[in-house]
Amino acid sequence: MNNGQELFESAEYAQWSQDYAAASTAQQIDDDNQHREETEMKFDDNTTFDQLVPSESKHLKKEDVGEGGLIVTIAGFTKETVGQGAEAEEKTVLHFQEDIKAMVLNRTNSQLIQAVTGAKTSGEARGKKIVVYNDPTISFGDRITGGIRVKGLESQAPAAAPAAPASASAPESDVPF
């Protein structure tokens, strides 16, 4: 082979290589699109934003209880680290006998539990029924955000929270306060 022949073959090879790469890329794009169509979840026009990006929180949120609220039974209290990184704080968490998430307890709700149950201690509160509900008038800073509140049982009873499985028990460690 002479140098001219090698150059021709080399340029031919380069073109073939480019064509092959383009075809492979196009095939990969087609495969990716087909995979995405097979695996992606479609949302209709009635999908709420809460459904689009659901909360993965292990603690009760206002959206979990609704304005009507849920009747729950106090199982006990624990101290837990809530948040992550620099935002992490030790908080009191209220656990329920029913099959719902635990609730991070703030000072106002702590005082409300005492007022509506008549309990002076966490032990006295255990077994008492309360209503947790979304109060849309709660503000945070200068914004009205809504939030979870506690109230006593009233004549107009809200929906009962789902019963806990038979194997569920009170939290392992109670904090006496």
KEKERO-387848 format. One record per atom (N, C-alpha, C): x, y, z; residue in three letters; residue number from 0. Coordinates in Angstrom, 3 decimals, m for minus. Layout:
N
{atom {X,Y,Z},'Ala',NUM} ...
//
This chain:
177
{atom {0.842,m1.189,0.000},'Met',0} {atom {0.000,0.000,0.000},'Met',0} {atom {0.876,1.237,0.000},'Met',0} {atom {0.477,2.204,m0.735},'Asn',1} {atom {1.228,3.446,m0.722},'Asn',1} {atom {0.576,4.431,0.240},'Asn',1} {atom {1.240,5.556,0.486},'Asn',2} {atom {0.751,6.542,1.450},'Asn',2} {atom {m0.594,7.108,1.061},'Asn',2} {atom {m0.874,7.314,m0.211},'Gly',3} {atom {m2.158,7.834,m0.682},'Gly',3} {atom {m3.291,6.871,m0.353},'Gly',3} {atom {m3.041,5.579,m0.566},'Gln',4} {atom {m4.037,4.556,m0.269},'Gln',4} {atom {m4.349,4.542,1.229},'Gln',4} {atom {m3.336,4.638,2.071},'Glu',5} {atom {m3.537,4.624,3.523},'Glu',5} {atom {m4.341,5.846,3.963},'Glu',5} {atom {m4.069,7.030,3.405},'Leu',6} {atom {m4.787,8.235,3.748},'Leu',6} {atom {m6.247,8.098,3.355},'Leu',6} {atom {m6.523,7.554,2.155},'Phe',7} {atom {m7.897,7.346,1.715},'Phe',7} {atom {m8.628,6.425,2.671},'Phe',7} {atom {m7.991,5.344,3.017},'Glu',8} {atom {m8.620,4.406,3.940},'Glu',8} {atom {m8.810,5.054,5.305},'Glu',8} {atom {m7.885,5.873,5.703},'Ser',9} {atom {m7.981,6.528,6.997},'Ser',9} {atom {m9.139,7.528,7.001},'Ser',9} {atom {m9.301,8.337,5.962},'Ala',10} {atom {m10.400,9.300,5.869},'Ala',10} {atom {m11.719,8.554,5.767},'Ala',10} {atom {m11.728,7.461,5.023},'Glu',11} {atom {m12.939,6.643,4.900},'Glu',11} {atom {m13.324,6.073,6.274},'Glu',11} {atom {m12.315,5.617,6.971},'Tyr',12} {atom {m12.560,5.068,8.301},'Tyr',12} {atom {m13.097,6.155,9.240},'Tyr',12} {atom {m12.531,7.348,9.165},'Ala',13} {atom {m12.967,8.450,10.016},'Ala',13} {atom {m14.429,8.781,9.757},'Ala',13} {atom {m14.828,8.812,8.483},'Gln',14} {atom {m16.226,9.102,8.143},'Gln',14} {atom {m17.136,7.986,8.665},'Gln',14} {atom {m16.712,6.751,8.440},'Trp',15} {atom {m17.504,5.621,8.938},'Trp',15} {atom {m17.654,5.701,10.459},'Trp',15} {atom {m16.572,6.036,11.133},'Ser',16} {atom {m16.573,6.143,12.580},'Ser',16} {atom {m17.552,7.224,13.049},'Ser',16} {atom {m17.557,8.374,12.362},'Gln',17} {atom {m18.492,9.449,12.712},'Gln',17} {atom {m19.937,9.011,12.478},'Gln',17} {atom {m20.189,8.362,11.342},'Asp',18} {atom {m21.535,7.883,11.040},'Asp',18} {atom {m22.000,6.863,12.076},'Asp',18} {atom {m21.096,5.976,12.452},'Tyr',19} {atom {m21.419,4.948,13.432},'Tyr',19} {atom {m21.743,5.584,14.784},'Tyr',19} {atom {m20.936,6.561,15.193},'Ala',20} {atom {m21.164,7.242,16.469},'Ala',20} {atom {m22.493,7.975,16.452},'Ala',20} {atom {m22.820,8.644,15.341},'Ala',21} {atom {m24.086,9.366,15.229},'Ala',21} {atom {m25.256,8.395,15.300},'Ala',21} {atom {m25.138,7.267,14.620},'Ala',22} {atom {m26.206,6.266,14.648},'Ala',22} {atom {m26.352,5.685,16.049},'Ala',22} {atom {m25.240,5.432,16.715},'Ser',23} {atom {m25.287,4.898,18.079},'Ser',23} {atom {m25.931,5.895,19.024},'Ser',23} {atom {m25.581,7.187,18.876},'Thr',24} {atom {m26.165,8.227,19.723},'Thr',24} {atom {m27.661,8.335,19.465},'Thr',24} {atom {m28.071,8.309,18.218},'Ala',25} {atom {m29.495,8.381,17.879},'Ala',25} {atom {m30.233,7.185,18.459},'Ala',25} {atom {m29.634,6.003,18.374},'Gln',26} {atom {m30.262,4.806,18.937},'Gln',26} {atom {m30.366,4.923,20.451},'Gln',26} {atom {m29.323,5.455,21.078},'Gln',27} {atom {m29.348,5.634,22.540},'Gln',27} {atom {m30.448,6.612,22.935},'Gln',27} {atom {m30.594,7.706,22.188},'Ile',28} {atom {m31.655,8.677,22.467},'Ile',28} {atom {m33.014,8.017,22.323},'Ile',28} {atom {m33.208,7.223,21.250},'Asp',29} {atom {m34.472,6.508,21.057},'Asp',29} {atom {m34.735,5.546,22.218},'Asp',29} {atom {m33.696,4.818,22.638},'Asp',30} {atom {m33.848,3.884,23.765},'Asp',30} {atom {m34.200,4.635,25.046},'Asp',30} {atom {m33.528,5.774,25.297},'Asp',31} {atom {m33.816,6.565,26.490},'Asp',31} {atom {m35.245,7.086,26.476},'Asp',31} {atom {m35.690,7.592,25.325},'Asn',32} {atom {m37.064,8.099,25.216},'Asn',32} {atom {m38.085,6.989,25.446},'Asn',32} {atom {m37.834,5.814,24.879},'Gln',33} {atom {m38.748,4.693,25.062},'Gln',33} {atom {m38.786,4.279,26.536},'Gln',33} {atom {m37.633,4.226,27.183},'His',34} {atom {m37.579,3.867,28.604},'His',34} {atom {m38.329,4.898,29.444},'His',34} {atom {m38.133,6.191,29.152},'Arg',35} {atom {m38.803,7.251,29.892},'Arg',35} {atom {m40.316,7.137,29.719},'Arg',35} {atom {m40.792,6.882,28.504},'Glu',36} {atom {m42.231,6.733,28.269},'Glu',36} {atom {m42.806,5.540,29.022},'Glu',36} {atom {m42.022,4.476,29.152},'Glu',37} {atom {m42.492,3.282,29.851},'Glu',37} {atom {m42.508,3.469,31.358},'Glu',37} {atom {m41.614,4.299,31.898},'Thr',38} {atom {m41.471,4.397,33.346},'Thr',38} {atom {m42.038,5.665,33.959},'Thr',38} {atom {m42.259,6.713,33.175},'Glu',39} {atom {m42.715,7.950,33.797},'Glu',39} {atom {m44.198,7.889,34.140},'Glu',39} {atom {m44.534,8.562,35.247},'Met',40} {atom {m45.909,8.612,35.700},'Met',40} {atom {m46.560,9.830,35.065},'Met',40} {atom {m47.710,9.640,34.487},'Lys',41} {atom {m48.434,10.738,33.862},'Lys',41} {atom {m49.373,11.360,34.886},'Lys',41} {atom {m49.474,12.686,34.890},'Phe',42} {atom {m50.373,13.403,35.775},'Phe',42} {atom {m51.479,14.028,34.935},'Phe',42} {atom {m52.702,13.968,35.450},'Asp',43} {atom {m53.785,14.616,34.732},'Asp',43} {atom {m53.923,16.054,35.224},'Asp',43} {atom {m54.844,16.798,34.646},'Asp',44} {atom {m55.011,18.209,34.974},'Asp',44} {atom {m55.546,18.437,36.380},'Asp',44} {atom {m56.060,17.404,37.039},'Asn',45} {atom {m56.608,17.541,38.388},'Asn',45} {atom {m55.605,17.184,39.475},'Asn',45} {atom {m54.373,16.880,39.103},'Thr',46} {atom {m53.340,16.523,40.076},'Thr',46} {atom {m52.940,17.761,40.868},'Thr',46} {atom {m52.991,17.661,42.205},'Thr',47} {atom {m52.592,18.795,43.041},'Thr',47} {atom {m51.072,18.857,43.138},'Thr',47} {atom {m50.559,19.996,43.548},'Phe',48} {atom {m49.117,20.134,43.695},'Phe',48} {atom {m48.593,19.271,44.829},'Phe',48} {atom {m49.416,19.022,45.861},'Asp',49} {atom {m49.005,18.110,46.924},'Asp',49} {atom {m48.841,16.691,46.389},'Asp',49} {atom {m49.647,16.317,45.385},'Gln',50} {atom {m49.518,14.998,44.768},'Gln',50} {atom {m48.308,14.942,43.845},'Gln',50} {atom {m47.978,16.058,43.221},'Leu',51} {atom {m46.813,16.097,42.335},'Leu',51} {atom {m45.524,15.864,43.115},'Leu',51} {atom {m45.411,16.500,44.269},'Val',52} {atom {m44.212,16.386,45.085},'Val',52} {atom {m44.654,16.082,46.522},'Val',52} {atom {m44.928,14.812,46.809},'Pro',53} {atom {m45.427,14.468,48.142},'Pro',53} {atom {m44.351,14.631,49.211},'Pro',53} {atom {m44.813,14.917,50.417},'Ser',54} {atom {m43.905,15.051,51.556},'Ser',54} {atom {m43.468,13.677,52.021},'Ser',54} {atom {m42.197,13.523,52.239},'Glu',55} {atom {m41.663,12.260,52.741},'Glu',55} {atom {m41.374,12.359,54.233},'Glu',55} {atom {m41.918,13.379,54.876},'Ser',56} {atom {m41.652,13.598,56.293},'Ser',56} {atom {m42.168,12.449,57.146},'Ser',56} {atom {m41.410,12.113,58.184},'Lys',57} {atom {m41.874,11.076,59.101},'Lys',57} {atom {m42.754,11.671,60.193},'Lys',57} {atom {m42.910,12.994,60.188},'His',58} {atom {m43.740,13.664,61.181},'His',58} {atom {m45.017,14.213,60.542},'His',58} {atom {m46.031,14.340,61.348},'Leu',59} {atom {m47.340,14.809,60.922},'Leu',59} {atom {m47.249,16.224,60.357},'Leu',59} {atom {m47.929,16.448,59.258},'Lys',60} {atom {m48.004,17.761,58.631},'Lys',60} {atom {m49.470,18.181,58.564},'Lys',60} {atom {m49.711,19.467,58.363},'Lys',61} {atom {m51.080,19.976,58.312},'Lys',61} {atom {m51.891,19.296,57.212},'Lys',61} {atom {m51.241,18.940,56.122},'Glu',62} {atom {m51.948,18.294,55.015},'Glu',62} {atom {m52.404,16.882,55.388},'Glu',62} {atom {m51.773,16.287,56.381},'Asp',63} {atom {m52.128,14.927,56.803},'Asp',63} {atom {m53.433,14.877,57.580},'Asp',63} {atom {m53.852,15.994,58.184},'Val',64} {atom {m55.006,15.964,59.087},'Val',64} {atom {m56.227,16.706,58.569},'Val',64} {atom {m56.061,17.696,57.727},'Gly',65} {atom {m57.189,18.454,57.190},'Gly',65} {atom {m57.799,19.388,58.227},'Gly',65} {atom {m58.641,20.314,57.765},'Glu',66} {atom {m59.266,21.284,58.664},'Glu',66} {atom {m60.260,20.621,59.603},'Glu',66} {atom {m60.884,19.521,59.165},'Gly',67} {atom {m61.819,18.804,60.026},'Gly',67} {atom {m61.112,18.095,61.160},'Gly',67} {atom {m59.880,17.706,60.944},'Gly',68} {atom {m59.066,17.087,61.967},'Gly',68} {atom {m59.276,15.600,62.120},'Gly',68} {atom {m58.504,15.019,63.009},'Leu',69} {atom {m58.577,13.594,63.328},'Leu',69} {atom {m58.611,13.427,64.843},'Leu',69} {atom {m59.423,12.500,65.320},'Ile',70} {atom {m59.411,12.150,66.732},'Ile',70} {atom {m58.274,11.156,66.933},'Ile',70} {atom {m57.400,11.462,67.874},'Val',71} {atom {m56.255,10.599,68.158},'Val',71} {atom {m56.130,10.384,69.658},'Val',71} {atom {m55.417,9.334,70.032},'Thr',72} {atom {m55.185,8.995,71.428},'Thr',72} {atom {m53.700,9.137,71.722},'Thr',72} {atom {m53.365,9.874,72.758},'Ile',73} {atom {m51.968,10.118,73.110},'Ile',73} {atom {m51.333,8.823,73.611},'Ile',73} {atom {m50.206,8.435,72.978},'Ala',74} {atom {m49.469,7.234,73.384},'Ala',74} {atom {m48.267,7.604,74.252},'Ala',74} {atom {m47.641,8.729,73.992},'Gly',75} {atom {m46.478,9.136,74.762},'Gly',75} {atom {m45.681,10.210,74.051},'Gly',75} {atom {m44.565,10.578,74.664},'Phe',76} {atom {m43.730,11.667,74.178},'Phe',76} {atom {m42.277,11.203,74.141},'Phe',76} {atom {m41.530,11.663,73.144},'Thr',77} {atom {m40.091,11.386,73.062},'Thr',77} {atom {m39.365,12.666,72.675},'Thr',77} {atom {m38.056,12.677,72.874},'Lys',78} {atom {m37.192,13.743,72.357},'Lys',78} {atom {m36.505,13.180,71.131},'Lys',78} {atom {m36.546,13.914,70.020},'Glu',79} {atom {m35.936,13.460,68.773},'Glu',79} {atom {m35.217,14.613,68.099},'Glu',79} {atom {m34.213,14.273,67.311},'Thr',80} {atom {m33.561,15.267,66.473},'Thr',80} {atom {m34.425,15.443,65.233},'Thr',80} {atom {m34.855,16.669,65.007},'Val',81} {atom {m35.717,16.993,63.878},'Val',81} {atom {m34.947,17.931,62.966},'Val',81} {atom {m34.982,17.682,61.672},'Gly',82} {atom {m34.237,18.483,60.712},'Gly',82} {atom {m32.910,17.829,60.392},'Gly',82} {atom {m32.167,18.470,59.497},'Gln',83} {atom {m30.890,17.917,59.061},'Gln',83} {atom {m29.821,18.993,59.069},'Gln',83} {atom {m28.599,18.559,59.258},'Gly',84} {atom {m27.453,19.465,59.184},'Gly',84} {atom {m27.542,20.588,60.198},'Gly',84} {atom {m27.306,21.817,59.739},'Ala',85} {atom {m27.334,22.983,60.619},'Ala',85} {atom {m28.737,23.263,61.139},'Ala',85} {atom {m29.748,22.741,60.463},'Glu',86} {atom {m31.146,22.943,60.847},'Glu',86} {atom {m31.609,21.961,61.929},'Glu',86} {atom {m30.806,20.968,62.264},'Ala',87} {atom {m31.203,19.919,63.207},'Ala',87} {atom {m31.379,20.493,64.614},'Ala',87} {atom {m32.491,20.103,65.270},'Glu',88} {atom {m32.790,20.551,66.629},'Glu',88} {atom {m33.421,19.407,67.406},'Glu',88} {atom {m33.219,19.396,68.719},'Glu',89} {atom {m33.908,18.447,69.587},'Glu',89} {atom {m35.310,18.989,69.844},'Glu',89} {atom {m36.319,18.184,69.554},'Lys',90} {atom {m37.716,18.598,69.728},'Lys',90} {atom {m38.472,17.503,70.465},'Lys',90} {atom {m39.543,17.896,71.132},'Thr',91} {atom {m40.449,16.926,71.741},'Thr',91} {atom {m41.404,16.448,70.659},'Thr',91} {atom {m41.604,15.133,70.597},'Val',92} {atom {m42.473,14.537,69.584},'Val',92} {atom {m43.589,13.772,70.291},'Val',92} {atom {m44.815,14.015,69.858},'Leu',93} {atom {m46.009,13.389,70.412},'Leu',93} {atom {m46.372,12.181,69.548},'Leu',93} {atom {m46.508,11.013,70.187},'His',94} {atom {m46.868,9.781,69.475},'His',94} {atom {m48.307,9.416,69.789},'His',94} {atom {m48.956,8.780,68.830},'Phe',95} {atom {m50.366,8.411,68.967},'Phe',95} {atom {m50.525,6.902,68.928},'Phe',95} {atom {m51.615,6.424,69.501},'Gln',96} {atom {m51.916,4.999,69.456},'Gln',96} {atom {m52.403,4.588,68.070},'Gln',96} {atom {m52.987,5.510,67.333},'Glu',97} {atom {m53.502,5.227,66.000},'Glu',97} {atom {m52.362,5.143,64.987},'Glu',97} {atom {m52.680,4.647,63.827},'Asp',98} {atom {m51.686,4.445,62.773},'Asp',98} {atom {m51.491,5.724,61.966},'Asp',98} {atom {m50.929,6.749,62.605},'Ile',99} {atom {m50.578,7.989,61.915},'Ile',99} {atom {m49.190,8.417,62.374},'Ile',99} {atom {m48.611,9.350,61.640},'Lys',100} {atom {m47.276,9.841,61.959},'Lys',100} {atom {m47.275,10.549,63.312},'Lys',100} {atom {m46.109,10.591,63.943},'Ala',101} {atom {m45.938,11.340,65.180},'Ala',101} {atom {m45.920,12.831,64.859},'Ala',101} {atom {m46.208,13.653,65.864},'Met',102} {atom {m46.332,15.098,65.675},'Met',102} {atom {m45.251,15.827,66.475},'Met',102} {atom {m44.497,16.707,65.804},'Val',103} {atom {m43.540,17.547,66.515},'Val',103} {atom {m44.363,18.533,67.341},'Val',103} {atom {m44.078,18.579,68.628},'Leu',104} {atom {m44.893,19.364,69.555},'Leu',104} {atom {m44.261,20.732,69.798},'Leu',104} {atom {m45.040,21.789,69.587},'Asn',105} {atom {m44.558,23.131,69.912},'Asn',105} {atom {m45.155,23.568,71.252},'Asn',105} {atom {m44.729,24.692,71.742},'Arg',106} {atom {m45.160,25.176,73.060},'Arg',106} {atom {m46.676,25.394,73.111},'Arg',106} {atom {m47.238,26.002,72.081},'Thr',107} {atom {m48.674,26.275,72.070},'Thr',107} {atom {m49.470,24.981,72.137},'Thr',107} {atom {m49.127,24.002,71.304},'Asn',108} {atom {m49.870,22.740,71.321},'Asn',108} {atom {m49.661,21.980,72.623},'Asn',108} {atom {m48.489,22.108,73.229},'Ser',109} {atom {m48.249,21.493,74.527},'Ser',109} {atom {m49.204,22.073,75.570},'Ser',109} {atom {m49.340,23.393,75.582},'Gln',110} {atom {m50.244,24.050,76.512},'Gln',110} {atom {m51.705,23.688,76.217},'Gln',110} {atom {m52.049,23.575,74.942},'Leu',111} {atom {m53.418,23.196,74.578},'Leu',111} {atom {m53.742,21.773,75.039},'Leu',111} {atom {m52.776,20.854,74.915},'Ile',112} {atom {m52.997,19.477,75.383},'Ile',112} {atom {m53.279,19.481,76.875},'Ile',112} {atom {m52.503,20.244,77.629},'Gln',113} {atom {m52.725,20.337,79.064},'Gln',113} {atom {m54.120,20.900,79.351},'Gln',113} {atom {m54.512,21.934,78.624},'Ala',114} {atom {m55.802,22.572,78.866},'Ala',114} {atom {m56.977,21.665,78.502},'Ala',114} {atom {m56.903,20.968,77.378},'Val',115} {atom {m58.072,20.181,76.931},'Val',115} {atom {m58.153,18.807,77.578},'Val',115} {atom {m57.021,18.299,78.101},'Thr',116} {atom {m57.062,16.982,78.749},'Thr',116} {atom {m57.115,17.085,80.264},'Thr',116} {atom {m56.717,18.236,80.813},'Gly',117} {atom {m56.638,18.382,82.253},'Gly',117} {atom {m55.410,17.715,82.843},'Gly',117} {atom {m54.539,17.182,82.008},'Ala',118} {atom {m53.329,16.494,82.475},'Ala',118} {atom {m52.281,17.506,82.910},'Ala',118} {atom {m51.604,17.187,83.997},'Lys',119} {atom {m50.504,18.030,84.479},'Lys',119} {atom {m49.145,17.450,84.072},'Lys',119} {atom {m49.117,16.149,83.751},'Thr',120} {atom {m47.870,15.480,83.369},'Thr',120} {atom {m48.077,14.700,82.081},'Thr',120} {atom {m46.960,14.302,81.479},'Ser',121} {atom {m47.056,13.504,80.250},'Ser',121} {atom {m47.704,12.156,80.536},'Ser',121} {atom {m47.445,11.600,81.707},'Gly',122} {atom {m48.060,10.329,82.079},'Gly',122} {atom {m49.571,10.435,82.206},'Gly',122} {atom {m50.061,11.538,82.763},'Glu',123} {atom {m51.500,11.753,82.881},'Glu',123} {atom {m52.153,11.955,81.510},'Glu',123} {atom {m51.396,12.477,80.547},'Ala',124} {atom {m51.938,12.722,79.210},'Ala',124} {atom {m52.078,11.429,78.402},'Ala',124} {atom {m51.257,10.426,78.734},'Arg',125} {atom {m51.277,9.165,77.998},'Arg',125} {atom {m52.681,8.547,78.058},'Arg',125} {atom {m53.200,8.154,76.905},'Gly',126} {atom {m54.521,7.540,76.822},'Gly',126} {atom {m55.650,8.535,76.596},'Gly',126} {atom {m55.363,9.830,76.696},'Lys',127} {atom {m56.397,10.861,76.473},'Lys',127} {atom {m56.593,11.076,74.980},'Lys',127} {atom {m57.836,11.337,74.602},'Lys',128} {atom {m58.171,11.608,73.203},'Lys',128} {atom {m58.197,13.113,72.964},'Lys',128} {atom {m57.622,13.507,71.836},'Ile',129} {atom {m57.615,14.905,71.408},'Ile',129} {atom {m57.918,14.939,69.913},'Ile',129} {atom {m58.105,16.128,69.402},'Val',130} {atom {m58.281,16.320,67.962},'Val',130} {atom {m57.084,17.123,67.456},'Val',130} {atom {m56.411,16.611,66.417},'Val',131} {atom {m55.369,17.383,65.734},'Val',131} {atom {m55.964,17.820,64.402},'Val',131} {atom {m55.776,19.096,64.063},'Tyr',132} {atom {m56.400,19.623,62.852},'Tyr',132} {atom {m55.525,20.699,62.224},'Tyr',132} {atom {m55.815,21.030,60.983},'Asn',133} {atom {m55.125,22.095,60.262},'Asn',133} {atom {m55.862,23.396,60.528},'Asn',133} {atom {m55.199,24.312,61.216},'Asp',134} {atom {m55.756,25.641,61.471},'Asp',134} {atom {m55.186,26.583,60.408},'Asp',134} {atom {m56.006,27.001,59.437},'Pro',135} {atom {m55.485,27.827,58.343},'Pro',135} {atom {m55.101,29.238,58.765},'Pro',135} {atom {m55.403,29.651,60.000},'Thr',136} {atom {m55.100,31.019,60.430},'Thr',136} {atom {m53.739,31.152,61.106},'Thr',136} {atom {m53.024,30.070,61.287},'Ile',137} {atom {m51.710,30.144,61.944},'Ile',137} {atom {m50.733,30.894,61.045},'Ile',137} {atom {m49.961,31.779,61.678},'Ser',138} {atom {m48.975,32.528,60.897},'Ser',138} {atom {m47.565,32.157,61.358},'Ser',138} {atom {m46.638,32.330,60.457},'Phe',139} {atom {m45.224,32.108,60.733},'Phe',139} {atom {m44.508,33.343,60.217},'Phe',139} {atom {m43.884,34.084,61.134},'Gly',140} {atom {m43.304,35.358,60.724},'Gly',140} {atom {m44.427,36.290,60.313},'Gly',140} {atom {m44.315,36.869,59.136},'Asp',141} {atom {m45.355,37.790,58.678},'Asp',141} {atom {m46.271,37.154,57.619},'Asp',141} {atom {m46.246,35.816,57.532},'Arg',142} {atom {m47.074,35.125,56.533},'Arg',142} {atom {m48.068,34.195,57.210},'Arg',142} {atom {m49.266,34.122,56.685},'Ile',143} {atom {m50.245,33.147,57.154},'Ile',143} {atom {m49.966,31.854,56.398},'Ile',143} {atom {m49.564,30.809,57.145},'Thr',144} {atom {m49.146,29.557,56.532},'Thr',144} {atom {m50.073,28.394,56.852},'Thr',144} {atom {m50.860,28.530,57.918},'Gly',145} {atom {m51.620,27.383,58.405},'Gly',145} {atom {m50.684,26.478,59.175},'Gly',145} {atom {m51.256,25.595,59.972},'Gly',146} {atom {m50.428,24.684,60.746},'Gly',146} {atom {m51.285,23.775,61.603},'Gly',146} {atom {m50.643,22.859,62.296},'Ile',147} {atom {m51.361,21.896,63.126},'Ile',147} {atom {m51.680,22.513,64.480},'Ile',147} {atom {m52.923,22.310,64.913},'Arg',148} {atom {m53.367,22.710,66.245},'Arg',148} {atom {m54.051,21.525,66.904},'Arg',148} {atom {m54.214,21.655,68.218},'Val',149} {atom {m54.840,20.627,69.036},'Val',149} {atom {m56.085,21.226,69.675},'Val',149} {atom {m57.139,20.426,69.785},'Lys',150} {atom {m58.325,20.858,70.519},'Lys',150} {atom {m58.959,19.641,71.185},'Lys',150} {atom {m59.889,19.900,72.060},'Gly',151} {atom {m60.587,18.824,72.746},'Gly',151} {atom {m61.692,18.249,71.879},'Gly',151} {atom {m62.238,17.131,72.307},'Leu',152} {atom {m63.360,16.516,71.590},'Leu',152} {atom {m64.584,17.403,71.752},'Leu',152} {atom {m65.352,17.550,70.687},'Glu',153} {atom {m66.558,18.373,70.710},'Glu',153} {atom {m67.720,17.543,70.199},'Glu',153} {atom {m68.909,18.111,70.248},'Ser',154} {atom {m70.086,17.365,69.802},'Ser',154} {atom {m70.017,17.024,68.320},'Ser',154} {atom {m69.421,17.891,67.499},'Gln',155} {atom {m69.234,17.576,66.084},'Gln',155} {atom {m67.895,16.876,65.939},'Gln',155} {atom {m67.915,15.571,65.945},'Ala',156} {atom {m66.679,14.794,65.926},'Ala',156} {atom {m66.084,14.721,64.523},'Ala',156} {atom {m64.788,14.965,64.413},'Pro',157} {atom {m64.110,14.769,63.127},'Pro',157} {atom {m63.902,13.278,62.877},'Pro',157} {atom {m63.294,12.976,61.753},'Ala',158} {atom {m63.018,11.583,61.398},'Ala',158} {atom {m62.016,10.985,62.372},'Ala',158} {atom {m62.197,9.714,62.686},'Ala',159} {atom {m61.245,9.016,63.544},'Ala',159} {atom {m60.016,8.641,62.733},'Ala',159} {atom {m58.857,8.714,63.355},'Ala',160} {atom {m57.615,8.310,62.699},'Ala',160} {atom {m57.634,6.801,62.527},'Ala',160} {atom {m56.933,6.260,61.522},'Pro',161} {atom {m56.913,4.810,61.325},'Pro',161} {atom {m56.318,4.094,62.534},'Pro',161} {atom {m56.881,2.966,62.873},'Ala',162} {atom {m56.396,2.190,64.015},'Ala',162} {atom {m55.001,1.671,63.740},'Ala',162} {atom {m54.202,1.609,64.790},'Ala',163} {atom {m52.845,1.083,64.665},'Ala',163} {atom {m52.897,m0.425,64.584},'Ala',163} {atom {m51.938,m1.033,63.886},'Pro',164} {atom {m51.883,m2.496,63.857},'Pro',164} {atom {m51.706,m3.033,65.280},'Pro',164} {atom {m52.147,m4.247,65.526},'Ala',165} {atom {m52.106,m4.839,66.854},'Ala',165} {atom {m50.695,m4.877,67.422},'Ala',165} {atom {m49.665,m4.938,66.570},'Ser',166} {atom {m48.288,m5.033,67.049},'Ser',166} {atom {m47.695,m3.682,67.442},'Ser',166} {atom {m48.376,m2.584,67.118},'Ala',167} {atom {m47.837,m1.264,67.444},'Ala',167} {atom {m47.914,m1.032,68.942},'Ala',167} {atom {m46.895,m0.368,69.451},'Ser',168} {atom {m46.861,m0.081,70.879},'Ser',168} {atom {m46.428,1.359,71.095},'Ser',168} {atom {m46.500,1.793,72.341},'Ala',169} {atom {m46.091,3.154,72.693},'Ala',169} {atom {m44.582,3.290,72.440},'Ala',169} {atom {m44.099,4.514,72.321},'Pro',170} {atom {m42.664,4.708,72.111},'Pro',170} {atom {m41.862,4.073,73.234},'Pro',170} {atom {m40.648,3.663,72.899},'Glu',171} {atom {m39.810,2.946,73.868},'Glu',171} {atom {m39.374,3.815,75.032},'Glu',171} {atom {m39.056,5.077,74.790},'Ser',172} {atom {m38.577,5.915,75.889},'Ser',172} {atom {m39.458,7.144,76.010},'Ser',172} {atom {m39.997,7.361,77.168},'Asp',173} {atom {m40.804,8.549,77.413},'Asp',173} {atom {m39.957,9.598,78.111},'Asp',173} {atom {m40.149,10.835,77.733},'Val',174} {atom {m39.482,11.934,78.384},'Val',174} {atom {m40.484,12.524,79.359},'Val',174} {atom {m40.171,12.585,80.651},'Pro',175} {atom {m41.159,13.022,81.649},'Pro',175} {atom {m41.334,14.535,81.684},'Pro',175} {atom {m42.166,15.072,80.803},'Phe',176} {atom {m42.529,16.473,80.869},'Phe',176} {atom {m43.777,16.711,80.091},'Phe',176} 
//
